[in-house]
Amino acid sequence: MKRIYKTLAIIGATAALVSCGGNKTKTAETETVDEVNRISVAEAVMQDVPQSEVYSSTVEAFAVNNIAPQTGGRIDNIKVDVGDFVSKGQILALQNDSTELGRLNSLYRQGGVSKSDYDAAEMAYNVSKRAYDNLLENTLLRSPLNGVVSARNYDKGDMYSGQPIYVVEQITPVKLLVGISETDYTKVKKGDKVKITADALPGQEFTGTVNKIYPTIDPKTHTFTTEIIVPNGDKALRPGMFARVSVEFGVNHSVVIPDVAVVKQQGSSVRIVYVVQPDSTVKSTVVTLGRHFGTSYEILNGLNEGDQVAAKGSTSLRDGDKVEVISSND
């Protein structure tokens, strides 16, 4: 009897469900449909990656000289102006004393003049030469280097008052000071070649050479200073120009993926990539980024060659999501 009652109860429950739903039969079970994310994938491949970095800098004169006399006085004449190129000057000796000393030196060596006469002539020459050199330094100002006049602070007839009369800058070569990350300190060597471009000279590229590597690290920026020398034979680069310096640190053979596959976790500097699993789900993995070049990232850690990673559509993924591959970036 108990079995008959149970059967009738089940039939009654079924009938009730039918009456509530019209001609459709409902059950207590609800079908669950998993949401599938449609993505494109890319394969992690091994590739040679140039280890280059671009730094900003400013072109500087190789040397700057302030031209001024030792003592004050009135400026009698102005020979050059701002923008003029000047050559390194030479100070001449007193021709008469020099010639006389040379004649006496020859006679002395041949025994034709006494040593006392020769010594007296040599002393007289040295005294007059010192006086002449001092006169030249205070009356005829000469450029100590080949360069361009970048400043002129007086006019003809002005009284010299302490400020340099001229500023002369050597621009063949020029130099650039570049702050490079301390992580690359052991990779930079004196004599290394670098590429340089300047915003003021579009389409032109210059080659520079590492001339000095400063021995200390800036504790605030964690960079070290490198001095780059550019021959600048055509004088195209000028002090004050904004420049970009491209430094090569060699080549790494690394895993490479498209940059769209890299997802930044909100509120942190962590970068993740979603790796497609055999069951068509994705699993996130933290990666260490290397160089960014073109539309690709070098991956230093976190991925293996051959891994299939979510590319387009990766930003909306979560761990364990089901995916459907609609295209491949291979």
VOPAGU-2260 file (C-alpha; in pm, 1 decimal, decimal comma):
REM VOPAGU-2260
SITE   aa  ch    i         X         Y         Z
SITE  MET   A    0       0,0       0,0       0,0
SITE  LYS   A    1     278,5     240,9      79,9
SITE  ARG   A    2     427,4     199,1    -266,9
SITE  ILE   A    3      89,9     280,8    -428,9
SITE  TYR   A    4      66,1     605,1    -228,7
SITE  LYS   A    5     414,0     714,4    -331,4
SITE  THR   A    6     336,9     658,7    -698,8
SITE  LEU   A    7      17,8     857,6    -677,1
SITE  ALA   A    8     202,5    1143,0    -504,5
SITE  ILE   A    9     454,5    1167,4    -783,4
SITE  ILE   A   10     182,9    1161,4   -1049,2
SITE  GLY   A   11       0,3    1439,7    -864,2
SITE  ALA   A   12     309,9    1659,8    -842,8
SITE  THR   A   13     370,2    1616,8   -1210,9
SITE  ALA   A   14      15,5    1706,8   -1297,2
SITE  ALA   A   15      40,4    2021,8   -1088,0
SITE  LEU   A   16     345,9    2134,1   -1274,4
SITE  VAL   A   17     175,2    2074,0   -1607,4
SITE  SER   A   18    -129,1    2276,2   -1506,0
SITE  CYS   A   19      86,5    2568,5   -1396,8
SITE  GLY   A   20     290,2    2581,5   -1716,9
SITE  GLY   A   21      29,1    2521,7   -1981,2
SITE  ASN   A   22     147,9    2254,8   -2223,3
SITE  LYS   A   23     511,3    2274,3   -2107,2
SITE  THR   A   24     649,8    2054,1   -1836,7
SITE  LYS   A   25     887,6    2218,5   -1589,3
SITE  THR   A   26    1124,3    2040,2   -1357,5
SITE  ALA   A   27    1297,6    2157,7   -1041,3
SITE  GLU   A   28    1636,6    2133,9   -1216,4
SITE  THR   A   29    1777,7    2449,1   -1387,8
SITE  GLU   A   30    2017,8    2408,7   -1679,7
SITE  THR   A   31    2344,5    2611,0   -1637,8
SITE  VAL   A   32    2511,5    2743,4   -1955,6
SITE  ASP   A   33    2879,7    2850,1   -1924,5
SITE  GLU   A   34    2966,8    3183,8   -2086,8
SITE  VAL   A   35    3236,1    3142,0   -2354,3
SITE  ASN   A   36    3480,3    3428,2   -2428,3
SITE  ARG   A   37    3582,6    3463,5   -2790,6
SITE  ILE   A   38    3952,7    3550,1   -2822,8
SITE  SER   A   39    4245,3    3546,0   -3060,4
SITE  VAL   A   40    4560,8    3369,0   -2952,2
SITE  ALA   A   41    4932,5    3406,2   -3018,5
SITE  GLU   A   42    5218,8    3167,0   -2965,5
SITE  ALA   A   43    5513,1    3263,7   -2745,7
SITE  VAL   A   44    5819,5    3239,2   -2969,5
SITE  MET   A   45    6194,6    3267,9   -2915,9
SITE  GLN   A   46    6352,6    3563,7   -3091,0
SITE  ASP   A   47    6669,9    3775,5   -3089,3
SITE  VAL   A   48    6583,0    4101,8   -2915,1
SITE  PRO   A   49    6821,8    4399,7   -2946,3
SITE  GLN   A   50    6877,7    4549,0   -2601,6
SITE  SER   A   51    6846,5    4914,2   -2700,6
SITE  GLU   A   52    6723,7    5211,6   -2502,5
SITE  VAL   A   53    6656,1    5572,8   -2601,7
SITE  TYR   A   54    6750,8    5856,5   -2365,9
SITE  SER   A   55    6685,5    6230,3   -2380,5
SITE  SER   A   56    6973,2    6474,2   -2355,9
SITE  THR   A   57    7089,8    6822,8   -2454,8
SITE  VAL   A   58    7379,6    6903,2   -2685,7
SITE  GLU   A   59    7665,1    7083,4   -2508,8
SITE  ALA   A   60    7983,5    7248,0   -2629,7
SITE  PHE   A   61    8291,1    7031,8   -2579,0
SITE  ALA   A   62    8464,1    7325,8   -2410,3
SITE  VAL   A   63    8361,7    7679,9   -2311,7
SITE  ASN   A   64    8612,9    7960,7   -2261,8
SITE  ASN   A   65    8550,3    8303,3   -2112,1
SITE  ILE   A   66    8787,8    8549,1   -2276,3
SITE  ALA   A   67    8897,6    8833,0   -2048,1
SITE  PRO   A   68    9214,2    9036,3   -1974,2
SITE  GLN   A   69    9397,2    9012,7   -1642,6
SITE  THR   A   70    9354,2    9381,8   -1564,9
SITE  GLY   A   71    9097,2    9650,0   -1636,5
SITE  GLY   A   72    9111,2    9908,4   -1910,9
SITE  ARG   A   73    8930,7   10056,6   -2208,3
SITE  ILE   A   74    8843,9    9828,4   -2497,9
SITE  ASP   A   75    9004,6    9978,0   -2806,3
SITE  ASN   A   76    8855,6    9753,2   -3074,6
SITE  ILE   A   77    8611,8    9466,2   -3122,0
SITE  LYS   A   78    8730,6    9223,0   -3388,4
SITE  VAL   A   79    8461,3    8950,7   -3388,3
SITE  ASP   A   80    8091,1    8919,8   -3313,9
SITE  VAL   A   81    7842,3    8660,0   -3194,2
SITE  GLY   A   82    7818,1    8370,7   -3440,8
SITE  ASP   A   83    8168,1    8421,0   -3583,5
SITE  PHE   A   84    8392,5    8117,3   -3598,7
SITE  VAL   A   85    8740,2    8174,2   -3459,3
SITE  SER   A   86    9063,1    7974,8   -3469,6
SITE  LYS   A   87    9302,4    7901,8   -3192,6
SITE  GLY   A   88    9550,4    8191,9   -3174,4
SITE  GLN   A   89    9925,7    8176,5   -3128,7
SITE  ILE   A   90   10134,5    8419,1   -2919,4
SITE  LEU   A   91   10448,3    8537,1   -3105,7
SITE  ALA   A   92   10782,2    8608,6   -2941,4
SITE  LEU   A   93   10977,9    8931,3   -2981,9
SITE  GLN   A   94   11136,5    8878,7   -3317,6
SITE  ASN   A   95   11443,8    9101,3   -3261,5
SITE  ASP   A   96   11543,9    8952,0   -2925,2
SITE  SER   A   97   11473,9    8602,9   -3051,9
SITE  THR   A   98   11688,4    8652,1   -3360,2
SITE  GLU   A   99   11972,0    8800,5   -3158,6
SITE  LEU   A  100   11961,5    8514,3   -2909,5
SITE  GLY   A  101   11973,5    8262,4   -3193,4
SITE  ARG   A  102   12277,4    8436,1   -3345,2
SITE  LEU   A  103   12460,6    8447,6   -3011,7
SITE  ASN   A  104   12370,9    8084,1   -2939,3
SITE  SER   A  105   12533,9    7979,5   -3266,1
SITE  LEU   A  106   12845,5    8186,7   -3191,9
SITE  TYR   A  107   12865,7    8049,8   -2836,7
SITE  ARG   A  108   12855,0    7692,2   -2959,5
SITE  GLN   A  109   13137,2    7769,4   -3201,5
SITE  GLY   A  110   13338,5    7938,2   -2928,1
SITE  GLY   A  111   13302,2    8286,0   -3083,7
SITE  VAL   A  112   13142,1    8450,0   -2779,7
SITE  SER   A  113   13206,4    8430,3   -2410,7
SITE  LYS   A  114   12965,1    8251,7   -2179,9
SITE  SER   A  115   12910,3    8570,7   -1977,7
SITE  ASP   A  116   12801,7    8761,1   -2290,4
SITE  TYR   A  117   12570,7    8478,0   -2387,4
SITE  ASP   A  118   12417,3    8457,7   -2038,3
SITE  ALA   A  119   12355,5    8833,4   -2037,6
SITE  ALA   A  120   12181,5    8816,6   -2375,4
SITE  GLU   A  121   11970,0    8519,5   -2267,1
SITE  MET   A  122   11862,9    8700,0   -1948,0
SITE  ALA   A  123   11771,8    9014,0   -2140,5
SITE  TYR   A  124   11566,8    8805,8   -2382,8
SITE  ASN   A  125   11376,9    8627,5   -2104,8
SITE  VAL   A  126   11294,6    8955,5   -1930,4
SITE  SER   A  127   11170,1    9121,1   -2247,8
SITE  LYS   A  128   10976,1    8810,2   -2350,0
SITE  ARG   A  129   10790,9    8798,8   -2017,9
SITE  ALA   A  130   10703,2    9165,6   -2050,7
SITE  TYR   A  131   10584,7    9113,8   -2407,5
SITE  ASP   A  132   10375,7    8808,1   -2320,0
SITE  ASN   A  133   10212,4    8999,7   -2035,0
SITE  LEU   A  134   10138,2    9286,7   -2272,0
SITE  LEU   A  135    9976,6    9048,8   -2521,5
SITE  GLU   A  136    9759,5    8891,8   -2252,4
SITE  ASN   A  137    9624,6    9230,9   -2152,0
SITE  THR   A  138    9597,7    9405,8   -2488,2
SITE  LEU   A  139    9550,9    9138,7   -2757,4
SITE  LEU   A  140    9302,9    8873,2   -2649,1
SITE  ARG   A  141    9330,2    8555,7   -2851,6
SITE  SER   A  142    9102,6    8254,9   -2861,8
SITE  PRO   A  143    9254,6    7950,4   -2689,0
SITE  LEU   A  144    9057,1    7711,4   -2911,5
SITE  ASN   A  145    8877,0    7666,8   -3240,4
SITE  GLY   A  146    8513,7    7754,7   -3182,4
SITE  VAL   A  147    8224,6    7992,0   -3224,3
SITE  VAL   A  148    8162,1    8317,8   -3040,3
SITE  SER   A  149    7843,9    8263,4   -2837,9
SITE  ALA   A  150    7850,3    8589,4   -2639,2
SITE  ARG   A  151    7996,6    8939,7   -2668,8
SITE  ASN   A  152    7948,3    9157,6   -2363,5
SITE  TYR   A  153    8116,8    9487,4   -2462,4
SITE  ASP   A  154    8134,1    9737,3   -2745,3
SITE  LYS   A  155    8426,4    9940,5   -2873,7
SITE  GLY   A  156    8522,4   10207,2   -2621,3
SITE  ASP   A  157    8368,8   10032,7   -2318,4
SITE  MET   A  158    8564,5   10004,5   -1996,8
SITE  TYR   A  159    8632,2    9644,1   -1898,4
SITE  SER   A  160    8448,7    9577,2   -1570,1
SITE  GLY   A  161    8510,0    9211,3   -1489,9
SITE  GLN   A  162    8258,8    9032,4   -1711,8
SITE  PRO   A  163    8419,0    8826,7   -1993,7
SITE  ILE   A  164    8451,7    9017,7   -2315,6
SITE  TYR   A  165    8376,2    8707,3   -2523,0
SITE  VAL   A  166    8251,1    8354,9   -2464,6
SITE  VAL   A  167    8391,0    8106,3   -2715,5
SITE  GLU   A  168    8250,1    7755,0   -2740,5
SITE  GLN   A  169    8413,1    7458,1   -2907,9
SITE  ILE   A  170    8149,0    7272,5   -3113,2
SITE  THR   A  171    8372,4    7035,7   -3309,0
SITE  PRO   A  172    8323,0    6805,0   -3130,6
SITE  VAL   A  173    8014,9    6846,3   -2910,4
SITE  LYS   A  174    7920,3    6635,4   -2609,0
SITE  LEU   A  175    7604,3    6498,9   -2449,0
SITE  LEU   A  176    7559,3    6382,3   -2090,2
SITE  VAL   A  177    7323,1    6084,9   -2063,3
SITE  GLY   A  178    7175,8    5937,4   -1744,2
SITE  ILE   A  179    7157,6    5556,1   -1783,2
SITE  SER   A  180    6986,2    5314,4   -1544,0
SITE  GLU   A  181    7215,2    5155,6   -1287,8
SITE  THR   A  182    7093,2    4811,8   -1402,6
SITE  ASP   A  183    7290,6    4868,4   -1724,1
SITE  TYR   A  184    7608,3    4993,0   -1556,0
SITE  THR   A  185    7817,2    4686,8   -1647,0
SITE  LYS   A  186    7692,0    4689,6   -2007,0
SITE  VAL   A  187    7834,8    5028,8   -2106,7
SITE  LYS   A  188    8199,5    5049,4   -2212,3
SITE  LYS   A  189    8423,7    5337,9   -2311,6
SITE  GLY   A  190    8443,9    5348,7   -2689,8
SITE  ASP   A  191    8090,4    5213,2   -2747,6
SITE  LYS   A  192    7908,7    5369,2   -3044,4
SITE  VAL   A  193    7562,9    5529,7   -3005,5
SITE  LYS   A  194    7310,4    5684,1   -3244,3
SITE  ILE   A  195    7190,4    6042,4   -3197,9
SITE  THR   A  196    6902,2    6240,3   -3348,3
SITE  ALA   A  197    6795,7    6599,5   -3285,1
SITE  ASP   A  198    6443,1    6740,1   -3312,1
SITE  ALA   A  199    6582,0    7048,5   -3487,4
SITE  LEU   A  200    6742,5    6831,3   -3759,3
SITE  PRO   A  201    6473,1    6587,7   -3880,4
SITE  GLY   A  202    6597,3    6301,4   -4095,1
SITE  GLN   A  203    6958,2    6331,0   -3981,0
SITE  GLU   A  204    7136,8    6074,4   -3764,3
SITE  PHE   A  205    7474,3    6118,5   -3596,3
SITE  THR   A  206    7717,9    5868,0   -3448,9
SITE  GLY   A  207    7868,1    5934,7   -3108,4
SITE  THR   A  208    8123,0    5755,9   -2889,9
SITE  VAL   A  209    8116,4    5689,6   -2517,0
SITE  ASN   A  210    8403,3    5903,9   -2388,4
SITE  LYS   A  211    8356,4    5890,8   -2009,0
SITE  ILE   A  212    8161,6    5678,0   -1762,8
SITE  TYR   A  213    8110,9    5852,6   -1431,0
SITE  PRO   A  214    8205,6    5623,4   -1140,8
SITE  THR   A  215    7912,5    5696,1    -906,5
SITE  ILE   A  216    7537,4    5631,2    -908,6
SITE  ASP   A  217    7285,4    5907,4    -833,1
SITE  PRO   A  218    7097,2    5775,1    -526,3
SITE  LYS   A  219    6782,7    5971,1    -618,9
SITE  THR   A  220    6745,0    5864,4    -981,8
SITE  HIS   A  221    6950,0    5542,4    -967,7
SITE  THR   A  222    7129,7    5642,8   -1284,6
SITE  PHE   A  223    7491,2    5702,9   -1378,5
SITE  THR   A  224    7619,3    5969,7   -1616,5
SITE  THR   A  225    7783,2    5883,5   -1947,2
SITE  GLU   A  226    7959,0    6143,1   -2162,8
SITE  ILE   A  227    7901,5    6100,5   -2536,6
SITE  ILE   A  228    8127,5    6273,8   -2791,0
SITE  VAL   A  229    8008,3    6355,8   -3146,2
SITE  PRO   A  230    8267,9    6478,4   -3403,2
SITE  ASN   A  231    8016,2    6726,7   -3555,9
SITE  GLY   A  232    8246,9    6807,3   -3844,2
SITE  ASP   A  233    7969,7    6986,4   -4034,8
SITE  LYS   A  234    7877,9    7188,7   -3722,8
SITE  ALA   A  235    7513,2    7083,7   -3763,8
SITE  LEU   A  236    7464,4    7008,0   -3393,2
SITE  ARG   A  237    7457,5    7320,3   -3180,5
SITE  PRO   A  238    7471,5    7362,0   -2801,0
SITE  GLY   A  239    7124,9    7366,8   -2647,2
SITE  MET   A  240    6957,9    7137,6   -2902,4
SITE  PHE   A  241    6728,5    6868,4   -2763,2
SITE  ALA   A  242    6857,5    6526,2   -2867,3
SITE  ARG   A  243    6773,6    6157,0   -2834,5
SITE  VAL   A  244    7051,1    5906,4   -2775,2
SITE  SER   A  245    6997,9    5540,1   -2870,7
SITE  VAL   A  246    7226,9    5305,4   -2677,0
SITE  GLU   A  247    7270,9    4935,7   -2767,2
SITE  PHE   A  248    7341,3    4686,9   -2488,1
SITE  GLY   A  249    7375,8    4376,7   -2704,7
SITE  VAL   A  250    7117,9    4111,0   -2802,6
SITE  ASN   A  251    6907,1    3869,7   -2590,9
SITE  HIS   A  252    6748,5    3546,9   -2720,5
SITE  SER   A  253    6413,7    3569,2   -2539,6
SITE  VAL   A  254    6047,2    3473,1   -2544,2
SITE  VAL   A  255    5842,3    3729,9   -2737,9
SITE  ILE   A  256    5462,4    3786,6   -2745,4
SITE  PRO   A  257    5232,1    4061,7   -2881,1
SITE  ASP   A  258    5196,8    4356,8   -2645,8
SITE  VAL   A  259    4813,5    4325,3   -2653,4
SITE  ALA   A  260    4849,7    3997,5   -2462,2
SITE  VAL   A  261    4996,2    4174,5   -2158,8
SITE  VAL   A  262    4741,3    4287,4   -1898,8
SITE  LYS   A  263    4820,9    4531,6   -1616,9
SITE  GLN   A  264    4659,3    4444,0   -1287,4
SITE  GLN   A  265    4468,2    4739,8   -1147,7
SITE  GLY   A  266    4629,5    4917,2    -857,8
SITE  SER   A  267    4971,0    4753,9    -903,0
SITE  SER   A  268    5266,0    4729,3   -1137,1
SITE  VAL   A  269    5210,9    4356,0   -1188,2
SITE  ARG   A  270    5173,1    4236,3   -1547,9
SITE  ILE   A  271    4992,2    3912,6   -1630,4
SITE  VAL   A  272    4926,9    3700,2   -1938,3
SITE  TYR   A  273    4644,1    3448,1   -1985,6
SITE  VAL   A  274    4770,3    3111,5   -2108,6
SITE  VAL   A  275    4519,0    2891,1   -2293,3
SITE  GLN   A  276    4487,3    2544,6   -2135,4
SITE  PRO   A  277    4407,5    2209,2   -2308,9
SITE  ASP   A  278    4049,6    2220,7   -2175,7
SITE  SER   A  279    3985,6    2557,4   -2347,6
SITE  THR   A  280    4010,5    2756,5   -2026,0
SITE  VAL   A  281    4268,1    3023,1   -1943,2
SITE  LYS   A  282    4511,0    3052,5   -1656,5
SITE  SER   A  283    4679,8    3378,9   -1556,7
SITE  THR   A  284    5054,0    3390,5   -1507,5
SITE  VAL   A  285    5266,4    3679,6   -1382,3
SITE  VAL   A  286    5537,9    3783,0   -1630,6
SITE  THR   A  287    5853,0    3994,0   -1613,5
SITE  LEU   A  288    5875,3    4232,5   -1908,0
SITE  GLY   A  289    6191,4    4313,7   -2095,9
SITE  ARG   A  290    6221,5    4545,3   -2396,6
SITE  HIS   A  291    5918,8    4680,5   -2581,7
SITE  PHE   A  292    5979,7    4700,4   -2955,3
SITE  GLY   A  293    5726,9    4761,0   -3230,0
SITE  THR   A  294    5408,7    4582,7   -3116,8
SITE  SER   A  295    5585,5    4313,5   -2915,1
SITE  TYR   A  296    5716,9    4256,6   -2564,0
SITE  GLU   A  297    6023,3    4062,8   -2459,1
SITE  ILE   A  298    5931,4    3829,7   -2170,6
SITE  LEU   A  299    6215,2    3767,2   -1927,0
SITE  ASN   A  300    6024,4    3532,7   -1694,8
SITE  GLY   A  301    5682,9    3363,6   -1667,8
SITE  LEU   A  302    5630,8    3207,6   -2012,0
SITE  ASN   A  303    5778,8    2921,6   -2212,8
SITE  GLU   A  304    5833,4    2890,9   -2583,8
SITE  GLY   A  305    5522,0    2747,8   -2747,0
SITE  ASP   A  306    5272,1    2872,1   -2486,9
SITE  GLN   A  307    4941,8    2982,5   -2642,3
SITE  VAL   A  308    4840,0    3316,2   -2493,0
SITE  ALA   A  309    4522,2    3517,6   -2523,4
SITE  ALA   A  310    4581,8    3822,5   -2740,7
SITE  LYS   A  311    4279,9    4030,3   -2844,2
SITE  GLY   A  312    4008,4    3998,5   -2582,4
SITE  SER   A  313    4246,8    3926,4   -2295,4
SITE  THR   A  314    4152,1    4233,3   -2090,0
SITE  SER   A  315    3807,3    4091,7   -2004,5
SITE  LEU   A  316    3928,9    3747,5   -1896,7
SITE  ARG   A  317    3943,4    3593,1   -1550,8
SITE  ASP   A  318    4119,0    3282,6   -1425,4
SITE  GLY   A  319    3935,7    2967,2   -1538,4
SITE  ASP   A  320    3720,4    3138,2   -1802,9
SITE  LYS   A  321    3608,9    2925,8   -2097,5
SITE  VAL   A  322    3736,3    3056,2   -2431,0
SITE  GLU   A  323    3669,9    3002,2   -2796,8
SITE  VAL   A  324    3957,9    3076,2   -3033,0
SITE  ILE   A  325    3836,9    3277,0   -3329,9
SITE  SER   A  326    4174,9    3364,7   -3482,4
SITE  SER   A  327    4545,3    3316,9   -3437,7
SITE  ASN   A  328    4827,4    3573,5   -3450,1
SITE  ASP   A  329    5088,6    3316,5   -3551,7
